[in-house]
Amino acid sequence: MSKRTDLAFESAQQILTTASISGLAQYQRNYENADIKVTEISVDDQKASEMIGKPIGKYVTIENTNGCFSLYSDLFEEQIDVLCKELNSLMGKTPRKIMFAGLGNRAITPDSLGPITAEKIFATRHIKRLAKDIDTSDLSDVSVITTGVMAQTGVESSETVKALAGIIKPDVIIIVDALACSDLSHLGTTIQLTNTGISPGSGVENARKELSFHTLGVPCIAIGVPTVADMNSIAEELCNIQAPEEFDGMLVTPKSIDNLVLRSAGLIATAINRTFHPELSDEEIASLIS
């Protein structure tokens, strides 16, 4: 059966292990100094898109080869450098006006990656607009929002982002959300970046309206970490069976989910802050946020 996953890497592997597909390419690069392996999936035409169930675009999977991102690492700085490099490569030209959107439910730990990351992003739009006596030329124009979830707000995340994007008029929208995977080895050990945007909840069959260039009219970079895996996928992977019907829709999250979300949010936020405010140190940014 088709596995539920948000990771293009996993969807592509199900295809590429049996055949070579025109319009679907895979590239790998290693950053041994950071214990990171990067797999880039390029979906170049509609046929390949339909086969793996992902939109045309690029998908970059950053994999920690030395364990889960929930664990302390002496290579935190090196891993941030990799994330910055891959983010810049995916964006191409560095934008000056950025809108950050943290998706998810702050009250549910596996779904709180977006809101927690948002808390760590240095917002500067108000400073550039109001601090007329301060030279802000070195600062990028960054706006930060959290959308909540429709069960809390009655509003689709895409509707909130689109409405505010119409006012802010960003050059790019960066979206962070928790993801689902089908392979347990990728749970908490990978970060996916893509220039195709995102359909929140798609990996757990609860898809909301997508946030993408197609729907928002603005280039969208989506960043996510798998924090849950589907029970049926786990049963198939470990036992080659389908889970009993009563387990349908059940999701599994790691015991270390609190640390996973906090450390992953710190890694992603630091990389974003460094990318758009290279003139400021991490300490300076932290003092301005707190």
C-alpha atoms as a printed R data frame, in Angstrom:
    type eleno elety resid chain resno       x      y       z
1   ATOM     1    CA   MET     A     1   0.000  0.000   0.000
2   ATOM     2    CA   SER     A     2   1.058  3.629  -0.431
3   ATOM     3    CA   LYS     A     3   2.759  4.934   2.678
4   ATOM     4    CA   ARG     A     4   1.697  8.160   4.353
5   ATOM     5    CA   THR     A     5   4.599 10.588   4.373
6   ATOM     6    CA   ASP     A     6   5.462 14.249   3.906
7   ATOM     7    CA   LEU     A     7   9.031 13.407   2.877
8   ATOM     8    CA   ALA     A     8   9.628 13.508  -0.880
9   ATOM     9    CA   PHE     A     9  12.769 11.474  -0.191
10  ATOM    10    CA   GLU     A    10  10.642  8.556   1.041
11  ATOM    11    CA   SER     A    11   8.087  8.854  -1.759
12  ATOM    12    CA   ALA     A    12  10.851  8.911  -4.371
13  ATOM    13    CA   GLN     A    13  12.650  5.928  -2.823
14  ATOM    14    CA   GLN     A    14   9.527  3.796  -3.259
15  ATOM    15    CA   ILE     A    15   9.783  4.524  -7.001
16  ATOM    16    CA   LEU     A    16  13.529  4.726  -7.613
17  ATOM    17    CA   THR     A    17  14.281  1.367  -5.981
18  ATOM    18    CA   THR     A    18  12.423 -0.375  -8.805
19  ATOM    19    CA   ALA     A    19  13.041  1.837 -11.844
20  ATOM    20    CA   SER     A    20  14.657  4.964 -13.234
21  ATOM    21    CA   ILE     A    21  12.018  7.605 -13.902
22  ATOM    22    CA   SER     A    22  12.374 10.425 -16.411
23  ATOM    23    CA   GLY     A    23  11.866 13.761 -14.703
24  ATOM    24    CA   LEU     A    24  12.858 12.440 -11.283
25  ATOM    25    CA   ALA     A    25  16.480 12.838 -10.175
26  ATOM    26    CA   GLN     A    26  18.314 12.266  -6.917
27  ATOM    27    CA   TYR     A    27  21.582 13.869  -5.806
28  ATOM    28    CA   GLN     A    28  23.567 13.292  -2.640
29  ATOM    29    CA   ARG     A    29  26.251 15.261  -0.838
30  ATOM    30    CA   ASN     A    30  27.965 14.678   2.483
31  ATOM    31    CA   TYR     A    31  29.086 17.160   5.123
32  ATOM    32    CA   GLU     A    32  31.267 14.890   7.224
33  ATOM    33    CA   ASN     A    33  32.376 17.744   9.489
34  ATOM    34    CA   ALA     A    34  28.715 18.139  10.565
35  ATOM    35    CA   ASP     A    35  27.597 14.473  10.533
36  ATOM    36    CA   ILE     A    36  25.103 15.453   7.836
37  ATOM    37    CA   LYS     A    37  24.049 13.688   4.655
38  ATOM    38    CA   VAL     A    38  21.969 15.668   2.164
39  ATOM    39    CA   THR     A    39  19.683 14.084  -0.408
40  ATOM    40    CA   GLU     A    40  18.179 16.366  -3.033
41  ATOM    41    CA   ILE     A    41  15.175 15.168  -5.003
42  ATOM    42    CA   SER     A    42  14.372 17.082  -8.170
43  ATOM    43    CA   VAL     A    43  10.875 16.621  -9.615
44  ATOM    44    CA   ASP     A    44  11.024 18.112 -13.087
45  ATOM    45    CA   ASP     A    45   7.802 17.216 -14.897
46  ATOM    46    CA   GLN     A    46   4.149 16.414 -14.292
47  ATOM    47    CA   LYS     A    47   4.513 12.666 -14.845
48  ATOM    48    CA   ALA     A    48   7.163 12.371 -12.127
49  ATOM    49    CA   SER     A    49   5.077 14.624  -9.889
50  ATOM    50    CA   GLU     A    50   2.058 12.346 -10.208
51  ATOM    51    CA   MET     A    51   4.120  9.208  -9.606
52  ATOM    52    CA   ILE     A    52   5.510 10.348  -6.250
53  ATOM    53    CA   GLY     A    53   2.545 12.488  -5.267
54  ATOM    54    CA   LYS     A    54   4.579 15.677  -4.809
55  ATOM    55    CA   PRO     A    55   4.512 18.985  -6.747
56  ATOM    56    CA   ILE     A    56   7.190 19.869  -9.285
57  ATOM    57    CA   GLY     A    57  10.201 21.413  -7.527
58  ATOM    58    CA   LYS     A    58  13.204 20.666  -5.359
59  ATOM    59    CA   TYR     A    59  13.207 18.787  -2.061
60  ATOM    60    CA   VAL     A    60  16.295 18.794   0.153
61  ATOM    61    CA   THR     A    61  16.494 16.290   2.999
62  ATOM    62    CA   ILE     A    62  19.125 17.012   5.655
63  ATOM    63    CA   GLU     A    63  19.825 13.824   7.609
64  ATOM    64    CA   ASN     A    64  21.707 13.635  10.897
65  ATOM    65    CA   THR     A    65  23.918 10.561  10.502
66  ATOM    66    CA   ASN     A    66  24.808 10.512  14.200
67  ATOM    67    CA   GLY     A    67  21.360 10.240  15.749
68  ATOM    68    CA   CYS     A    68  18.293 12.326  16.463
69  ATOM    69    CA   PHE     A    69  18.193 16.127  16.468
70  ATOM    70    CA   SER     A    70  16.796 15.867  20.009
71  ATOM    71    CA   LEU     A    71  20.275 14.966  21.267
72  ATOM    72    CA   TYR     A    72  22.937 17.477  22.245
73  ATOM    73    CA   SER     A    73  25.621 17.746  19.574
74  ATOM    74    CA   ASP     A    74  29.078 19.299  19.575
75  ATOM    75    CA   LEU     A    75  28.454 19.927  15.869
76  ATOM    76    CA   PHE     A    76  25.506 22.316  16.347
77  ATOM    77    CA   GLU     A    77  27.402 25.193  14.691
78  ATOM    78    CA   GLU     A    78  28.446 23.052  11.734
79  ATOM    79    CA   GLN     A    79  24.880 21.791  11.294
80  ATOM    80    CA   ILE     A    80  23.553 25.349  11.264
81  ATOM    81    CA   ASP     A    81  26.109 26.197   8.570
82  ATOM    82    CA   VAL     A    82  24.806 23.313   6.438
83  ATOM    83    CA   LEU     A    83  21.211 24.424   6.915
84  ATOM    84    CA   CYS     A    84  22.131 28.005   5.965
85  ATOM    85    CA   LYS     A    85  23.957 26.826   2.862
86  ATOM    86    CA   GLU     A    86  21.107 24.615   1.698
87  ATOM    87    CA   LEU     A    87  18.506 27.312   2.427
88  ATOM    88    CA   ASN     A    88  20.459 29.899   0.437
89  ATOM    89    CA   SER     A    89  20.914 27.457  -2.431
90  ATOM    90    CA   LEU     A    90  17.187 26.737  -2.524
91  ATOM    91    CA   MET     A    91  16.246 30.445  -2.479
92  ATOM    92    CA   GLY     A    92  18.867 31.547  -4.982
93  ATOM    93    CA   LYS     A    93  18.908 35.327  -4.622
94  ATOM    94    CA   THR     A    94  18.663 36.418  -0.978
95  ATOM    95    CA   PRO     A    95  15.391 38.336  -0.502
96  ATOM    96    CA   ARG     A    96  15.154 41.569   1.485
97  ATOM    97    CA   LYS     A    97  11.537 41.253   2.603
98  ATOM    98    CA   ILE     A    98  10.671 37.971   4.315
99  ATOM    99    CA   MET     A    99   7.497 36.680   5.883
100 ATOM   100    CA   PHE     A   100   7.811 33.770   8.308
101 ATOM   101    CA   ALA     A   101   4.784 31.604   9.093
102 ATOM   102    CA   GLY     A   102   4.824 29.051  11.900
103 ATOM   103    CA   LEU     A   103   2.074 26.461  11.398
104 ATOM   104    CA   GLY     A   104   0.704 24.050  13.959
105 ATOM   105    CA   ASN     A   105  -0.809 23.773  17.424
106 ATOM   106    CA   ARG     A   106   1.323 25.186  20.261
107 ATOM   107    CA   ALA     A   107  -0.589 23.059  22.792
108 ATOM   108    CA   ILE     A   108   0.239 19.707  21.136
109 ATOM   109    CA   THR     A   109   3.962 18.987  21.359
110 ATOM   110    CA   PRO     A   110   4.426 16.980  18.122
111 ATOM   111    CA   ASP     A   111   2.597 19.748  16.234
112 ATOM   112    CA   SER     A   112   4.305 22.710  17.920
113 ATOM   113    CA   LEU     A   113   7.449 23.038  15.787
114 ATOM   114    CA   GLY     A   114   6.095 25.997  13.793
115 ATOM   115    CA   PRO     A   115   4.944 28.153  16.736
116 ATOM   116    CA   ILE     A   116   8.068 27.427  18.803
117 ATOM   117    CA   THR     A   117  10.346 28.265  15.885
118 ATOM   118    CA   ALA     A   118   8.428 31.509  15.372
119 ATOM   119    CA   GLU     A   119   9.201 32.542  18.960
120 ATOM   120    CA   LYS     A   120  12.907 32.393  18.129
121 ATOM   121    CA   ILE     A   121  12.808 34.379  14.863
122 ATOM   122    CA   PHE     A   122  13.997 38.002  14.970
123 ATOM   123    CA   ALA     A   123  11.154 40.151  13.585
124 ATOM   124    CA   THR     A   124  12.350 43.495  12.196
125 ATOM   125    CA   ARG     A   125   9.560 44.925  10.035
126 ATOM   126    CA   HIS     A   126   8.376 47.234  12.821
127 ATOM   127    CA   ILE     A   127  11.935 48.389  13.540
128 ATOM   128    CA   LYS     A   128  12.604 49.306   9.914
129 ATOM   129    CA   ARG     A   129   9.287 51.153   9.693
130 ATOM   130    CA   LEU     A   130   9.349 53.021  13.014
131 ATOM   131    CA   ALA     A   131  12.966 53.446  14.186
132 ATOM   132    CA   LYS     A   132  13.771 56.444  12.012
133 ATOM   133    CA   ASP     A   133  16.754 57.499  14.152
134 ATOM   134    CA   ILE     A   134  18.513 54.114  13.801
135 ATOM   135    CA   ASP     A   135  20.432 52.873  10.761
136 ATOM   136    CA   THR     A   136  18.618 49.648   9.862
137 ATOM   137    CA   SER     A   137  20.103 49.194   6.389
138 ATOM   138    CA   ASP     A   138  21.888 45.998   7.464
139 ATOM   139    CA   LEU     A   139  18.644 44.394   8.647
140 ATOM   140    CA   SER     A   140  16.377 42.380   6.398
141 ATOM   141    CA   ASP     A   141  12.666 43.162   6.647
142 ATOM   142    CA   VAL     A   142  11.264 40.145   8.549
143 ATOM   143    CA   SER     A   143   7.663 39.592   9.637
144 ATOM   144    CA   VAL     A   144   6.666 36.666  11.869
145 ATOM   145    CA   ILE     A   145   3.232 35.141  12.295
146 ATOM   146    CA   THR     A   146   1.719 31.987  13.778
147 ATOM   147    CA   THR     A   147  -1.548 30.801  12.306
148 ATOM   148    CA   GLY     A   148  -2.859 28.363  14.891
149 ATOM   149    CA   VAL     A   149  -5.004 25.536  13.544
150 ATOM   150    CA   MET     A   150  -8.478 25.705  12.058
151 ATOM   151    CA   ALA     A   151 -10.032 23.906  15.040
152 ATOM   152    CA   GLN     A   152  -8.873 26.824  17.202
153 ATOM   153    CA   THR     A   153  -9.432 29.752  14.835
154 ATOM   154    CA   GLY     A   154 -12.049 28.652  12.309
155 ATOM   155    CA   VAL     A   155  -9.680 30.000   9.640
156 ATOM   156    CA   GLU     A   156  -7.474 28.046   7.217
157 ATOM   157    CA   SER     A   157  -3.756 28.727   7.689
158 ATOM   158    CA   SER     A   158  -3.527 29.518   3.976
159 ATOM   159    CA   GLU     A   159  -6.247 32.180   4.336
160 ATOM   160    CA   THR     A   160  -4.401 33.871   7.203
161 ATOM   161    CA   VAL     A   161  -1.076 33.835   5.377
162 ATOM   162    CA   LYS     A   162  -2.598 35.053   2.107
163 ATOM   163    CA   ALA     A   163  -4.399 37.942   3.795
164 ATOM   164    CA   LEU     A   164  -1.284 39.159   5.593
165 ATOM   165    CA   ALA     A   165   0.954 38.583   2.565
166 ATOM   166    CA   GLY     A   166  -1.333 40.963   0.657
167 ATOM   167    CA   ILE     A   167  -0.464 43.668   3.188
168 ATOM   168    CA   ILE     A   168   3.218 42.857   3.791
169 ATOM   169    CA   LYS     A   169   4.037 41.995   0.153
170 ATOM   170    CA   PRO     A   170   7.065 39.792   0.965
171 ATOM   171    CA   ASP     A   171   9.647 38.612  -1.558
172 ATOM   172    CA   VAL     A   172   9.459 35.120  -0.036
173 ATOM   173    CA   ILE     A   173   7.387 33.276   2.554
174 ATOM   174    CA   ILE     A   174   9.179 30.763   4.779
175 ATOM   175    CA   ILE     A   175   6.855 28.216   6.346
176 ATOM   176    CA   VAL     A   176   7.782 25.863   9.184
177 ATOM   177    CA   ASP     A   177   5.584 22.922  10.166
178 ATOM   178    CA   ALA     A   178   5.863 19.483  11.733
179 ATOM   179    CA   LEU     A   179   5.893 16.597   9.256
180 ATOM   180    CA   ALA     A   180   5.042 12.903   9.176
181 ATOM   181    CA   CYS     A   181   7.326 10.140   7.909
182 ATOM   182    CA   SER     A   182   6.870  6.458   7.088
183 ATOM   183    CA   ASP     A   183  10.388  5.231   7.901
184 ATOM   184    CA   LEU     A   184  11.198  5.177  11.624
185 ATOM   185    CA   SER     A   185  14.859  5.925  10.902
186 ATOM   186    CA   HIS     A   186  13.814  9.369   9.637
187 ATOM   187    CA   LEU     A   187  11.730 10.237  12.708
188 ATOM   188    CA   GLY     A   188  13.456 13.206  14.316
189 ATOM   189    CA   THR     A   189  16.670 12.683  12.331
190 ATOM   190    CA   THR     A   190  15.796 14.647   9.192
191 ATOM   191    CA   ILE     A   191  14.890 18.173   8.117
192 ATOM   192    CA   GLN     A   192  13.173 18.741   4.780
193 ATOM   193    CA   LEU     A   193  13.432 21.982   2.819
194 ATOM   194    CA   THR     A   194  11.464 22.538  -0.383
195 ATOM   195    CA   ASN     A   195  10.628 25.374  -2.746
196 ATOM   196    CA   THR     A   196   7.152 23.971  -3.443
197 ATOM   197    CA   GLY     A   197   5.404 25.191  -0.298
198 ATOM   198    CA   ILE     A   198   3.339 22.837   1.834
199 ATOM   199    CA   SER     A   199  -0.056 21.194   2.321
200 ATOM   200    CA   PRO     A   200  -0.422 21.074   6.126
201 ATOM   201    CA   GLY     A   201  -1.496 17.674   7.446
202 ATOM   202    CA   SER     A   202  -1.104 15.846   4.141
203 ATOM   203    CA   GLY     A   203   1.201 13.206   5.617
204 ATOM   204    CA   VAL     A   204  -1.460 12.131   8.120
205 ATOM   205    CA   GLU     A   205  -4.400 12.341   5.683
206 ATOM   206    CA   ASN     A   206  -5.701 15.608   7.142
207 ATOM   207    CA   ALA     A   207  -4.604 17.889   4.316
208 ATOM   208    CA   ARG     A   208  -5.574 21.562   4.479
209 ATOM   209    CA   LYS     A   209  -5.346 24.078   1.650
210 ATOM   210    CA   GLU     A   210  -1.793 24.315   0.350
211 ATOM   211    CA   LEU     A   211   0.490 27.275   0.855
212 ATOM   212    CA   SER     A   212   2.492 27.719  -2.320
213 ATOM   213    CA   PHE     A   213   3.306 30.133  -5.121
214 ATOM   214    CA   HIS     A   214   0.213 28.811  -6.884
215 ATOM   215    CA   THR     A   215  -2.123 29.808  -4.025
216 ATOM   216    CA   LEU     A   216  -0.299 32.815  -2.544
217 ATOM   217    CA   GLY     A   217   1.440 34.378  -5.553
218 ATOM   218    CA   VAL     A   218   4.722 34.527  -3.615
219 ATOM   219    CA   PRO     A   219   7.681 32.078  -3.672
220 ATOM   220    CA   CYS     A   220   7.347 29.730  -0.686
221 ATOM   221    CA   ILE     A   221  10.071 27.795   1.114
222 ATOM   222    CA   ALA     A   222   8.769 25.103   3.472
223 ATOM   223    CA   ILE     A   223  10.909 23.645   6.257
224 ATOM   224    CA   GLY     A   224   9.828 20.731   8.412
225 ATOM   225    CA   VAL     A   225  10.952 17.972  10.751
226 ATOM   226    CA   PRO     A   226   9.170 14.592  10.976
227 ATOM   227    CA   THR     A   227   7.776 14.389  14.517
228 ATOM   228    CA   VAL     A   228   5.255 11.574  13.957
229 ATOM   229    CA   ALA     A   229   4.953  8.338  12.000
230 ATOM   230    CA   ASP     A   230   1.802  6.546  10.941
231 ATOM   231    CA   MET     A   231   1.043  3.295  12.781
232 ATOM   232    CA   ASN     A   232   0.123  1.440   9.579
233 ATOM   233    CA   SER     A   233   3.448  2.424   8.006
234 ATOM   234    CA   ILE     A   234   5.329  1.187  11.074
235 ATOM   235    CA   ALA     A   235   3.469 -2.141  11.090
236 ATOM   236    CA   GLU     A   236   4.213 -2.640   7.410
237 ATOM   237    CA   GLU     A   237   7.874 -1.708   7.834
238 ATOM   238    CA   LEU     A   238   8.555 -3.863  10.911
239 ATOM   239    CA   CYS     A   239   6.197 -6.814  10.449
240 ATOM   240    CA   ASN     A   240   5.075 -6.614   6.829
241 ATOM   241    CA   ILE     A   241   1.455 -6.544   7.982
242 ATOM   242    CA   GLN     A   242  -1.324 -3.975   8.121
243 ATOM   243    CA   ALA     A   243  -2.154 -2.733  11.605
244 ATOM   244    CA   PRO     A   244  -5.550 -3.763  13.056
245 ATOM   245    CA   GLU     A   245  -8.459 -1.500  12.098
246 ATOM   246    CA   GLU     A   246  -8.640  0.010  15.591
247 ATOM   247    CA   PHE     A   247  -5.159  1.486  15.056
248 ATOM   248    CA   ASP     A   248  -6.155  3.230  11.825
249 ATOM   249    CA   GLY     A   249  -5.187  6.892  12.043
250 ATOM   250    CA   MET     A   250  -2.975  6.337  15.080
251 ATOM   251    CA   LEU     A   251   0.297  8.281  15.073
252 ATOM   252    CA   VAL     A   252   3.494  7.480  16.921
253 ATOM   253    CA   THR     A   253   5.871 10.110  18.276
254 ATOM   254    CA   PRO     A   254   9.271  9.578  19.974
255 ATOM   255    CA   LYS     A   255   9.715  9.689  23.751
256 ATOM   256    CA   SER     A   256  12.140 12.580  23.302
257 ATOM   257    CA   ILE     A   257   9.573 14.723  21.447
258 ATOM   258    CA   ASP     A   258   9.967 17.707  23.803
259 ATOM   259    CA   ASN     A   259  13.708 17.942  23.218
260 ATOM   260    CA   LEU     A   260  13.279 17.163  19.522
261 ATOM   261    CA   VAL     A   261  10.933 20.095  18.970
262 ATOM   262    CA   LEU     A   262  12.954 22.535  21.097
263 ATOM   263    CA   ARG     A   263  16.328 21.669  19.560
264 ATOM   264    CA   SER     A   264  14.972 21.477  16.003
265 ATOM   265    CA   ALA     A   265  13.253 24.832  16.429
266 ATOM   266    CA   GLY     A   266  16.503 26.311  17.727
267 ATOM   267    CA   LEU     A   267  18.460 24.909  14.798
268 ATOM   268    CA   ILE     A   268  15.998 26.159  12.169
269 ATOM   269    CA   ALA     A   269  15.476 29.578  13.779
270 ATOM   270    CA   THR     A   270  19.202 30.188  14.197
271 ATOM   271    CA   ALA     A   271  19.824 29.306  10.557
272 ATOM   272    CA   ILE     A   272  17.049 31.678   9.426
273 ATOM   273    CA   ASN     A   273  18.287 34.502  11.672
274 ATOM   274    CA   ARG     A   274  21.865 34.110  10.426
275 ATOM   275    CA   THR     A   275  20.743 33.955   6.811
276 ATOM   276    CA   PHE     A   276  18.793 37.207   6.938
277 ATOM   277    CA   HIS     A   277  20.800 39.108   9.576
278 ATOM   278    CA   PRO     A   278  24.425 38.108   8.895
279 ATOM   279    CA   GLU     A   279  25.744 41.306  10.510
280 ATOM   280    CA   LEU     A   280  24.375 40.314  13.932
281 ATOM   281    CA   SER     A   281  25.727 37.653  16.281
282 ATOM   282    CA   ASP     A   282  23.520 34.963  17.803
283 ATOM   283    CA   GLU     A   283  23.924 36.672  21.184
284 ATOM   284    CA   GLU     A   284  22.804 40.038  19.805
285 ATOM   285    CA   ILE     A   285  19.754 38.491  18.188
286 ATOM   286    CA   ALA     A   286  18.857 36.597  21.371
287 ATOM   287    CA   SER     A   287  19.030 39.807  23.421
288 ATOM   288    CA   LEU     A   288  16.779 41.600  20.910
289 ATOM   289    CA   ILE     A   289  14.172 38.831  20.893
290 ATOM   290    CA   SER     A   290  13.945 38.341  24.670
